[in-house]
């Protein structure tokens, strides 16, 4: 798997029906996701979850309404310190 993709994928299958799992979610490479559960919906790194709990053979997909460029910045910084960039 591409190292940068690991910043968007969490280990396991995290459903919105389990707030404790959602609030403690980390990506495969260990970056803690900022989650916020409000009356109007759930948010991950400031992006609203617009499609939740889409079950797949290898996990669960949550669709967000925007892209967090901060995760790319974090991914590049972690890749540089771990020597995983070319």
N, C-alpha and C positions, 0 to 999 in steps of 0.2 A: 504494500500500500504506500502511496505517496505520503511523505512525512507531513506535508502541508494539509492534506486531507484529514489527517488525524486530529486536526483542530476543530473539525466540524462533526466528528463522529464520537458518540459516547458509548462506553462499554455497556453491554447488556441491553435490556429492553425496558425503557423508562416510559411509563404511561402517565398521563395527566391525572389518573385516578389515585395516584400515590404521591401526594405533595412532598413527603419526606424524601423520596428518591429524586424528584424533580429539583428540589432545593439543594441537594447535595451533588448534583450531576457534574461530572468532569469529563473532558474529552479523553480520547485514547492516550494522548501524549501528556495528560495530567493537568491541563488548564481547567480551572474551575469556572463553570459557566455562571454568569450572573442571572439568576432567575427571580422573577417577581410574579406572585399570584395576586391578582386584583379582582374586584367584583366584575369588571368588564372583560377580564380574560387573563391569560398567562403570557408572560414576556420572557424572552431569553436574550440577554445582552441588548436590551432595549427594543428588540423586534417583537412584534405581537405574533403569537401563535395563531395562524388563520386556519390551519388544518391540523388536527391532532389525532393521535392514536391510529395512524394508518398502519395496520399490521402487515408485516412482510415475513418471508421465510427466515430471514436473518436478523430480525429486530423490528423496531417501530420507527416510523417516520413522522416528524412534526414539521409542518410547512410554516415558514416565517414570512412576514410581509416585507422584510428588508434584509439586506446583507450587512454584516458587521465587518468593516475593513480593519478594525482593531484586531480581530482574530488573525488576519493575514500578517499584520505587523508583529504580533506575538509569535506566530509560527516561524517567521523569518528569523527573528531574534533567537528563538530557541534552537533553530536549525544551525545557526552560526556558532552558538556556544557548544553545541553537541557535535559539530563537525559533519553534519549531514547535508551540507550544501556543496555544490560543485564550484 
